Amino acid sequence: MLNYLLFAWMTRTVAPARPFLPPRPGLSVDVFIPTYNEDLDVLEATITGAVGIRYPHLTWVLDDGRRPEVEALARRLGADYLTRPDNLYHKAGNLNHALKHTTGEFIAILDADMVPQPDYLDRTLGYFEDEKLAFVQMPQEFYNQDSIQHDPLSRHWHEQTLFFRVIQPGKNHTNSAFWTGSPSVMRRKSLEDIGGVATETVRAVIERRPAALPEPLAAVYRFAESVVTATYAEGELRERVRKEYGERGLVEMALGMASCRVFPVAKRALGYAVSCSKVQIEV
């Protein structure tokens, strides 16, 4: 009952906590697209969308697969290409490596299968007029609505809708919105002040890292649809985890799926079909 009351209080309103402001000109922005083994056609859509973002920026393809064909694709589409000699700390390490080789005041992060709309930065950078704001997180929306995580009775509802459409906007009012990696925009200094992306877990994006900061930072969840992405079926997801994160990743994935299955009453209480076959594995 206490958990229910706390949840109801936290989500009492999902209205925006901060007014929208258009961005001022002249901000420097790097758009990061970390990749490892995604297909070229998937990458091409994302890179094309990123390069096409209207606000001036640089697009970086961060290739942990060290693939000449990906470099050629990036150059052809007008993006910069960056790689490293190893895959230490997986995606978190990839992002931290890119931090050392770029200079933009702000960093937009996109998964390799997330296609940004042209107004991606126009709808987010203005919030950073608040100098204490560390990041803007946006929801994930999907164009293939027949995926394993969509409710077959209501295709606009998928298993992340409760989190992205209710919980995250509600957490705005206690300055406690989560950074879930992609899609987001971050203030470089805020990320550098805590030593970069956490590397202690294969799901580094959701790992909390204590840090001594001179003053509290702020976060905002942007209730906007500025990207669309595809989803993975269970078999594809398992293979992706095995290839990229090894047996440890499979264990963490299994634990996450098991915890979902342990509480079937909670799933029914939400009023929609929650699939445990899709696990967030941002790293």
KENUNU-365600 format. One record per residue (C-alpha): residue number from 0; residue in three letters; x, y, z. Coordinates in steps of 0.1 Angstrom, whole numbers, plus 5000, padded with zeros to 4 digits. Layout:
KENUNU-365600
{seq: NUM | type: ALA | px: X | py: Y | pz: Z};
...
This chain:
KENUNU-365600
{seq: 0 | type: MET | px: 5000 | py: 5000 | pz: 5000};
{seq: 1 | type: LEU | px: 5028 | py: 5024 | pz: 5008};
{seq: 2 | type: ASN | px: 5045 | py: 5017 | pz: 4975};
{seq: 3 | type: TYR | px: 5012 | py: 5024 | pz: 4957};
{seq: 4 | type: LEU | px: 5007 | py: 5057 | pz: 4976};
{seq: 5 | type: LEU | px: 5042 | py: 5068 | pz: 4968};
{seq: 6 | type: PHE | px: 5038 | py: 5059 | pz: 4931};
{seq: 7 | type: ALA | px: 5005 | py: 5078 | pz: 4930};
{seq: 8 | type: TRP | px: 5021 | py: 5108 | pz: 4946};
{seq: 9 | type: MET | px: 5051 | py: 5107 | pz: 4922};
{seq: 10 | type: THR | px: 5029 | py: 5105 | pz: 4891};
{seq: 11 | type: ARG | px: 5002 | py: 5128 | pz: 4903};
{seq: 12 | type: THR | px: 5010 | py: 5149 | pz: 4872};
{seq: 13 | type: VAL | px: 5029 | py: 5142 | pz: 4840};
{seq: 14 | type: ALA | px: 5027 | py: 5178 | pz: 4828};
{seq: 15 | type: PRO | px: 5061 | py: 5194 | pz: 4818};
{seq: 16 | type: ALA | px: 5080 | py: 5206 | pz: 4848};
{seq: 17 | type: ARG | px: 5099 | py: 5232 | pz: 4828};
{seq: 18 | type: PRO | px: 5088 | py: 5256 | pz: 4801};
{seq: 19 | type: PHE | px: 5100 | py: 5249 | pz: 4766};
{seq: 20 | type: LEU | px: 5127 | py: 5274 | pz: 4753};
{seq: 21 | type: PRO | px: 5141 | py: 5275 | pz: 4718};
{seq: 22 | type: PRO | px: 5178 | py: 5270 | pz: 4717};
{seq: 23 | type: ARG | px: 5201 | py: 5300 | pz: 4713};
{seq: 24 | type: PRO | px: 5224 | py: 5299 | pz: 4683};
{seq: 25 | type: GLY | px: 5261 | py: 5291 | pz: 4685};
{seq: 26 | type: LEU | px: 5261 | py: 5261 | pz: 4708};
{seq: 27 | type: SER | px: 5285 | py: 5233 | pz: 4699};
{seq: 28 | type: VAL | px: 5271 | py: 5198 | pz: 4698};
{seq: 29 | type: ASP | px: 5285 | py: 5164 | pz: 4691};
{seq: 30 | type: VAL | px: 5260 | py: 5136 | pz: 4682};
{seq: 31 | type: PHE | px: 5273 | py: 5102 | pz: 4692};
{seq: 32 | type: ILE | px: 5262 | py: 5070 | pz: 4675};
{seq: 33 | type: PRO | px: 5279 | py: 5040 | pz: 4692};
{seq: 34 | type: THR | px: 5278 | py: 5008 | pz: 4672};
{seq: 35 | type: TYR | px: 5294 | py: 4973 | pz: 4673};
{seq: 36 | type: ASN | px: 5278 | py: 4949 | pz: 4648};
{seq: 37 | type: GLU | px: 5246 | py: 4964 | pz: 4636};
{seq: 38 | type: ASP | px: 5237 | py: 4959 | pz: 4599};
{seq: 39 | type: LEU | px: 5246 | py: 4987 | pz: 4575};
{seq: 40 | type: ASP | px: 5210 | py: 4993 | pz: 4565};
{seq: 41 | type: VAL | px: 5201 | py: 5000 | pz: 4602};
{seq: 42 | type: LEU | px: 5231 | py: 5023 | pz: 4606};
{seq: 43 | type: GLU | px: 5224 | py: 5041 | pz: 4573};
{seq: 44 | type: ALA | px: 5190 | py: 5052 | pz: 4585};
{seq: 45 | type: THR | px: 5203 | py: 5065 | pz: 4618};
{seq: 46 | type: ILE | px: 5233 | py: 5083 | pz: 4604};
{seq: 47 | type: THR | px: 5212 | py: 5099 | pz: 4577};
{seq: 48 | type: GLY | px: 5188 | py: 5111 | pz: 4604};
{seq: 49 | type: ALA | px: 5216 | py: 5124 | pz: 4626};
{seq: 50 | type: VAL | px: 5233 | py: 5143 | pz: 4598};
{seq: 51 | type: GLY | px: 5200 | py: 5158 | pz: 4589};
{seq: 52 | type: ILE | px: 5193 | py: 5173 | pz: 4623};
{seq: 53 | type: ARG | px: 5187 | py: 5210 | pz: 4616};
{seq: 54 | type: TYR | px: 5207 | py: 5226 | pz: 4645};
{seq: 55 | type: PRO | px: 5244 | py: 5229 | pz: 4636};
{seq: 56 | type: HIS | px: 5264 | py: 5199 | pz: 4650};
{seq: 57 | type: LEU | px: 5289 | py: 5172 | pz: 4642};
{seq: 58 | type: THR | px: 5278 | py: 5136 | pz: 4639};
{seq: 59 | type: TRP | px: 5302 | py: 5109 | pz: 4651};
{seq: 60 | type: VAL | px: 5299 | py: 5072 | pz: 4644};
{seq: 61 | type: LEU | px: 5317 | py: 5054 | pz: 4672};
{seq: 62 | type: ASP | px: 5325 | py: 5020 | pz: 4657};
{seq: 63 | type: ASP | px: 5336 | py: 4993 | pz: 4682};
{seq: 64 | type: GLY | px: 5335 | py: 4968 | pz: 4654};
{seq: 65 | type: ARG | px: 5364 | py: 4986 | pz: 4635};
{seq: 66 | type: ARG | px: 5347 | py: 4979 | pz: 4602};
{seq: 67 | type: PRO | px: 5360 | py: 4996 | pz: 4570};
{seq: 68 | type: GLU | px: 5325 | py: 4994 | pz: 4554};
{seq: 69 | type: VAL | px: 5311 | py: 5014 | pz: 4584};
{seq: 70 | type: GLU | px: 5338 | py: 5041 | pz: 4580};
{seq: 71 | type: ALA | px: 5330 | py: 5043 | pz: 4543};
{seq: 72 | type: LEU | px: 5293 | py: 5046 | pz: 4550};
{seq: 73 | type: ALA | px: 5299 | py: 5074 | pz: 4576};
{seq: 74 | type: ARG | px: 5321 | py: 5093 | pz: 4553};
{seq: 75 | type: ARG | px: 5297 | py: 5090 | pz: 4524};
{seq: 76 | type: LEU | px: 5268 | py: 5103 | pz: 4545};
{seq: 77 | type: GLY | px: 5287 | py: 5132 | pz: 4559};
{seq: 78 | type: ALA | px: 5295 | py: 5119 | pz: 4594};
{seq: 79 | type: ASP | px: 5329 | py: 5116 | pz: 4612};
{seq: 80 | type: TYR | px: 5342 | py: 5082 | pz: 4622};
{seq: 81 | type: LEU | px: 5359 | py: 5072 | pz: 4654};
{seq: 82 | type: THR | px: 5371 | py: 5038 | pz: 4666};
{seq: 83 | type: ARG | px: 5395 | py: 5025 | pz: 4693};
{seq: 84 | type: PRO | px: 5419 | py: 4995 | pz: 4695};
{seq: 85 | type: ASP | px: 5399 | py: 4975 | pz: 4720};
{seq: 86 | type: ASN | px: 5363 | py: 4970 | pz: 4733};
{seq: 87 | type: LEU | px: 5370 | py: 4977 | pz: 4770};
{seq: 88 | type: TYR | px: 5338 | py: 4984 | pz: 4790};
{seq: 89 | type: HIS | px: 5317 | py: 4979 | pz: 4759};
{seq: 90 | type: LYS | px: 5294 | py: 5008 | pz: 4750};
{seq: 91 | type: ALA | px: 5303 | py: 5028 | pz: 4782};
{seq: 92 | type: GLY | px: 5339 | py: 5025 | pz: 4772};
{seq: 93 | type: ASN | px: 5331 | py: 5035 | pz: 4737};
{seq: 94 | type: LEU | px: 5313 | py: 5067 | pz: 4748};
{seq: 95 | type: ASN | px: 5341 | py: 5076 | pz: 4773};
{seq: 96 | type: HIS | px: 5367 | py: 5071 | pz: 4745};
{seq: 97 | type: ALA | px: 5347 | py: 5095 | pz: 4723};
{seq: 98 | type: LEU | px: 5346 | py: 5121 | pz: 4751};
{seq: 99 | type: LYS | px: 5384 | py: 5123 | pz: 4750};
{seq: 100 | type: HIS | px: 5384 | py: 5130 | pz: 4712};
{seq: 101 | type: THR | px: 5356 | py: 5155 | pz: 4708};
{seq: 102 | type: THR | px: 5350 | py: 5190 | pz: 4721};
{seq: 103 | type: GLY | px: 5313 | py: 5198 | pz: 4718};
{seq: 104 | type: GLU | px: 5297 | py: 5215 | pz: 4748};
{seq: 105 | type: PHE | px: 5267 | py: 5192 | pz: 4745};
{seq: 106 | type: ILE | px: 5265 | py: 5155 | pz: 4735};
{seq: 107 | type: ALA | px: 5235 | py: 5139 | pz: 4720};
{seq: 108 | type: ILE | px: 5235 | py: 5101 | pz: 4723};
{seq: 109 | type: LEU | px: 5217 | py: 5078 | pz: 4698};
{seq: 110 | type: ASP | px: 5216 | py: 5040 | pz: 4697};
{seq: 111 | type: ALA | px: 5225 | py: 5026 | pz: 4663};
{seq: 112 | type: ASP | px: 5189 | py: 5018 | pz: 4656};
{seq: 113 | type: MET | px: 5174 | py: 5051 | pz: 4667};
{seq: 114 | type: VAL | px: 5165 | py: 5076 | pz: 4639};
{seq: 115 | type: PRO | px: 5164 | py: 5112 | pz: 4651};
{seq: 116 | type: GLN | px: 5139 | py: 5137 | pz: 4636};
{seq: 117 | type: PRO | px: 5153 | py: 5170 | pz: 4622};
{seq: 118 | type: ASP | px: 5141 | py: 5190 | pz: 4653};
{seq: 119 | type: TYR | px: 5159 | py: 5167 | pz: 4678};
{seq: 120 | type: LEU | px: 5182 | py: 5194 | pz: 4690};
{seq: 121 | type: ASP | px: 5157 | py: 5223 | pz: 4685};
{seq: 122 | type: ARG | px: 5134 | py: 5206 | pz: 4710};
{seq: 123 | type: THR | px: 5160 | py: 5199 | pz: 4737};
{seq: 124 | type: LEU | px: 5189 | py: 5224 | pz: 4738};
{seq: 125 | type: GLY | px: 5168 | py: 5253 | pz: 4751};
{seq: 126 | type: TYR | px: 5164 | py: 5235 | pz: 4785};
{seq: 127 | type: PHE | px: 5201 | py: 5239 | pz: 4791};
{seq: 128 | type: GLU | px: 5197 | py: 5276 | pz: 4797};
{seq: 129 | type: ASP | px: 5194 | py: 5264 | pz: 4832};
{seq: 130 | type: GLU | px: 5231 | py: 5260 | pz: 4840};
{seq: 131 | type: LYS | px: 5224 | py: 5233 | pz: 4866};
{seq: 132 | type: LEU | px: 5207 | py: 5211 | pz: 4840};
{seq: 133 | type: ALA | px: 5229 | py: 5180 | pz: 4833};
{seq: 134 | type: PHE | px: 5208 | py: 5161 | pz: 4807};
{seq: 135 | type: VAL | px: 5176 | py: 5159 | pz: 4789};
{seq: 136 | type: GLN | px: 5161 | py: 5124 | pz: 4784};
{seq: 137 | type: MET | px: 5135 | py: 5115 | pz: 4758};
{seq: 138 | type: PRO | px: 5113 | py: 5085 | pz: 4753};
{seq: 139 | type: GLN | px: 5118 | py: 5056 | pz: 4730};
{seq: 140 | type: GLU | px: 5092 | py: 5050 | pz: 4704};
{seq: 141 | type: PHE | px: 5090 | py: 5022 | pz: 4678};
{seq: 142 | type: TYR | px: 5079 | py: 5021 | pz: 4642};
{seq: 143 | type: ASN | px: 5075 | py: 4983 | pz: 4641};
{seq: 144 | type: GLN | px: 5045 | py: 4980 | pz: 4662};
{seq: 145 | type: ASP | px: 5042 | py: 4943 | pz: 4658};
{seq: 146 | type: SER | px: 5072 | py: 4937 | pz: 4679};
{seq: 147 | type: ILE | px: 5074 | py: 4912 | pz: 4708};
{seq: 148 | type: GLN | px: 5070 | py: 4940 | pz: 4734};
{seq: 149 | type: HIS | px: 5039 | py: 4956 | pz: 4720};
{seq: 150 | type: ASP | px: 5004 | py: 4948 | pz: 4733};
{seq: 151 | type: PRO | px: 4986 | py: 4930 | pz: 4705};
{seq: 152 | type: LEU | px: 4953 | py: 4946 | pz: 4716};
{seq: 153 | type: SER | px: 4967 | py: 4982 | pz: 4716};
{seq: 154 | type: ARG | px: 4997 | py: 4987 | pz: 4693};
{seq: 155 | type: HIS | px: 5004 | py: 5022 | pz: 4706};
{seq: 156 | type: TRP | px: 5011 | py: 5007 | pz: 4740};
{seq: 157 | type: HIS | px: 5044 | py: 4988 | pz: 4746};
{seq: 158 | type: GLU | px: 5061 | py: 4975 | pz: 4777};
{seq: 159 | type: GLN | px: 5082 | py: 5007 | pz: 4781};
{seq: 160 | type: THR | px: 5052 | py: 5030 | pz: 4779};
{seq: 161 | type: LEU | px: 5045 | py: 5031 | pz: 4816};
{seq: 162 | type: PHE | px: 5081 | py: 5041 | pz: 4823};
{seq: 163 | type: PHE | px: 5085 | py: 5066 | pz: 4795};
{seq: 164 | type: ARG | px: 5050 | py: 5081 | pz: 4796};
{seq: 165 | type: VAL | px: 5041 | py: 5081 | pz: 4833};
{seq: 166 | type: ILE | px: 5071 | py: 5074 | pz: 4856};
{seq: 167 | type: GLN | px: 5097 | py: 5095 | pz: 4839};
{seq: 168 | type: PRO | px: 5075 | py: 5126 | pz: 4835};
{seq: 169 | type: GLY | px: 5063 | py: 5122 | pz: 4871};
{seq: 170 | type: LYS | px: 5099 | py: 5121 | pz: 4883};
{seq: 171 | type: ASN | px: 5105 | py: 5155 | pz: 4868};
{seq: 172 | type: HIS | px: 5088 | py: 5171 | pz: 4898};
{seq: 173 | type: THR | px: 5113 | py: 5156 | pz: 4923};
{seq: 174 | type: ASN | px: 5143 | py: 5162 | pz: 4900};
{seq: 175 | type: SER | px: 5149 | py: 5125 | pz: 4898};
{seq: 176 | type: ALA | px: 5144 | py: 5115 | pz: 4862};
{seq: 177 | type: PHE | px: 5166 | py: 5086 | pz: 4850};
{seq: 178 | type: TRP | px: 5192 | py: 5089 | pz: 4823};
{seq: 179 | type: THR | px: 5186 | py: 5058 | pz: 4802};
{seq: 180 | type: GLY | px: 5212 | py: 5066 | pz: 4776};
{seq: 181 | type: SER | px: 5196 | py: 5069 | pz: 4742};
{seq: 182 | type: PRO | px: 5179 | py: 5091 | pz: 4732};
{seq: 183 | type: SER | px: 5193 | py: 5120 | pz: 4753};
{seq: 184 | type: VAL | px: 5213 | py: 5152 | pz: 4753};
{seq: 185 | type: MET | px: 5239 | py: 5158 | pz: 4780};
{seq: 186 | type: ARG | px: 5260 | py: 5187 | pz: 4791};
{seq: 187 | type: ARG | px: 5296 | py: 5175 | pz: 4786};
{seq: 188 | type: LYS | px: 5309 | py: 5191 | pz: 4818};
{seq: 189 | type: SER | px: 5284 | py: 5174 | pz: 4839};
{seq: 190 | type: LEU | px: 5294 | py: 5140 | pz: 4825};
{seq: 191 | type: GLU | px: 5331 | py: 5147 | pz: 4828};
{seq: 192 | type: ASP | px: 5326 | py: 5159 | pz: 4864};
{seq: 193 | type: ILE | px: 5316 | py: 5124 | pz: 4875};
{seq: 194 | type: GLY | px: 5343 | py: 5107 | pz: 4855};
{seq: 195 | type: GLY | px: 5323 | py: 5098 | pz: 4824};
{seq: 196 | type: VAL | px: 5298 | py: 5069 | pz: 4819};
{seq: 197 | type: ALA | px: 5299 | py: 5043 | pz: 4846};
{seq: 198 | type: THR | px: 5317 | py: 5011 | pz: 4837};
{seq: 199 | type: GLU | px: 5311 | py: 4989 | pz: 4867};
{seq: 200 | type: THR | px: 5283 | py: 4969 | pz: 4851};
{seq: 201 | type: VAL | px: 5273 | py: 4957 | pz: 4816};
{seq: 202 | type: ARG | px: 5242 | py: 4979 | pz: 4820};
{seq: 203 | type: ALA | px: 5264 | py: 5009 | pz: 4827};
{seq: 204 | type: VAL | px: 5238 | py: 5035 | pz: 4817};
{seq: 205 | type: ILE | px: 5216 | py: 5027 | pz: 4846};
{seq: 206 | type: GLU | px: 5244 | py: 5024 | pz: 4871};
{seq: 207 | type: ARG | px: 5245 | py: 5052 | pz: 4897};
{seq: 208 | type: ARG | px: 5279 | py: 5066 | pz: 4905};
{seq: 209 | type: PRO | px: 5284 | py: 5086 | pz: 4937};
{seq: 210 | type: ALA | px: 5303 | py: 5118 | pz: 4930};
{seq: 211 | type: ALA | px: 5313 | py: 5149 | pz: 4950};
{seq: 212 | type: LEU | px: 5299 | py: 5178 | pz: 4930};
{seq: 213 | type: PRO | px: 5302 | py: 5214 | pz: 4939};
{seq: 214 | type: GLU | px: 5264 | py: 5219 | pz: 4936};
{seq: 215 | type: PRO | px: 5234 | py: 5198 | pz: 4928};
{seq: 216 | type: LEU | px: 5226 | py: 5191 | pz: 4892};
{seq: 217 | type: ALA | px: 5192 | py: 5189 | pz: 4875};
{seq: 218 | type: ALA | px: 5176 | py: 5166 | pz: 4850};
{seq: 219 | type: VAL | px: 5146 | py: 5169 | pz: 4828};
{seq: 220 | type: TYR | px: 5125 | py: 5144 | pz: 4810};
{seq: 221 | type: ARG | px: 5114 | py: 5157 | pz: 4776};
{seq: 222 | type: PHE | px: 5079 | py: 5144 | pz: 4767};
{seq: 223 | type: ALA | px: 5085 | py: 5144 | pz: 4729};
{seq: 224 | type: GLU | px: 5088 | py: 5120 | pz: 4701};
{seq: 225 | type: SER | px: 5120 | py: 5130 | pz: 4684};
{seq: 226 | type: VAL | px: 5133 | py: 5095 | pz: 4676};
{seq: 227 | type: VAL | px: 5119 | py: 5062 | pz: 4664};
{seq: 228 | type: THR | px: 5135 | py: 5029 | pz: 4667};
{seq: 229 | type: ALA | px: 5131 | py: 4991 | pz: 4661};
{seq: 230 | type: THR | px: 5130 | py: 4964 | pz: 4687};
{seq: 231 | type: TYR | px: 5145 | py: 4929 | pz: 4691};
{seq: 232 | type: ALA | px: 5128 | py: 4895 | pz: 4693};
{seq: 233 | type: GLU | px: 5138 | py: 4873 | pz: 4722};
{seq: 234 | type: GLY | px: 5162 | py: 4851 | pz: 4702};
{seq: 235 | type: GLU | px: 5178 | py: 4881 | pz: 4685};
{seq: 236 | type: LEU | px: 5183 | py: 4898 | pz: 4719};
{seq: 237 | type: ARG | px: 5199 | py: 4868 | pz: 4735};
{seq: 238 | type: GLU | px: 5223 | py: 4865 | pz: 4706};
{seq: 239 | type: ARG | px: 5232 | py: 4902 | pz: 4708};
{seq: 240 | type: VAL | px: 5238 | py: 4899 | pz: 4745};
{seq: 241 | type: ARG | px: 5260 | py: 4868 | pz: 4741};
{seq: 242 | type: LYS | px: 5281 | py: 4884 | pz: 4714};
{seq: 243 | type: GLU | px: 5286 | py: 4918 | pz: 4730};
{seq: 244 | type: TYR | px: 5286 | py: 4912 | pz: 4767};
{seq: 245 | type: GLY | px: 5294 | py: 4875 | pz: 4772};
{seq: 246 | type: GLU | px: 5280 | py: 4850 | pz: 4797};
{seq: 247 | type: ARG | px: 5278 | py: 4877 | pz: 4824};
{seq: 248 | type: GLY | px: 5254 | py: 4897 | pz: 4803};
{seq: 249 | type: LEU | px: 5233 | py: 4866 | pz: 4797};
{seq: 250 | type: VAL | px: 5231 | py: 4860 | pz: 4835};
{seq: 251 | type: GLU | px: 5220 | py: 4896 | pz: 4841};
{seq: 252 | type: MET | px: 5195 | py: 4893 | pz: 4814};
{seq: 253 | type: ALA | px: 5181 | py: 4861 | pz: 4828};
{seq: 254 | type: LEU | px: 5179 | py: 4876 | pz: 4863};
{seq: 255 | type: GLY | px: 5160 | py: 4906 | pz: 4849};
{seq: 256 | type: MET | px: 5135 | py: 4883 | pz: 4830};
{seq: 257 | type: ALA | px: 5131 | py: 4861 | pz: 4861};
{seq: 258 | type: SER | px: 5123 | py: 4890 | pz: 4883};
{seq: 259 | type: CYS | px: 5095 | py: 4900 | pz: 4859};
{seq: 260 | type: ARG | px: 5081 | py: 4865 | pz: 4860};
{seq: 261 | type: VAL | px: 5081 | py: 4863 | pz: 4898};
{seq: 262 | type: PHE | px: 5055 | py: 4890 | pz: 4901};
{seq: 263 | type: PRO | px: 5026 | py: 4880 | pz: 4877};
{seq: 264 | type: VAL | px: 5001 | py: 4898 | pz: 4899};
{seq: 265 | type: ALA | px: 5019 | py: 4931 | pz: 4894};
{seq: 266 | type: LYS | px: 5018 | py: 4925 | pz: 4856};
{seq: 267 | type: ARG | px: 4981 | py: 4920 | pz: 4857};
{seq: 268 | type: ALA | px: 4976 | py: 4950 | pz: 4879};
{seq: 269 | type: LEU | px: 4991 | py: 4972 | pz: 4853};
{seq: 270 | type: GLY | px: 4963 | py: 4963 | pz: 4830};
{seq: 271 | type: TYR | px: 4983 | py: 4953 | pz: 4799};
{seq: 272 | type: ALA | px: 5005 | py: 4924 | pz: 4788};
{seq: 273 | type: VAL | px: 5041 | py: 4929 | pz: 4799};
{seq: 274 | type: SER | px: 5065 | py: 4908 | pz: 4779};
{seq: 275 | type: CYS | px: 5096 | py: 4896 | pz: 4798};
{seq: 276 | type: SER | px: 5114 | py: 4888 | pz: 4766};
{seq: 277 | type: LYS | px: 5127 | py: 4923 | pz: 4761};
{seq: 278 | type: VAL | px: 5152 | py: 4935 | pz: 4787};
{seq: 279 | type: GLN | px: 5168 | py: 4970 | pz: 4786};
{seq: 280 | type: ILE | px: 5206 | py: 4964 | pz: 4781};
{seq: 281 | type: GLU | px: 5219 | py: 4999 | pz: 4776};
{seq: 282 | type: VAL | px: 5257 | py: 4997 | pz: 4782};
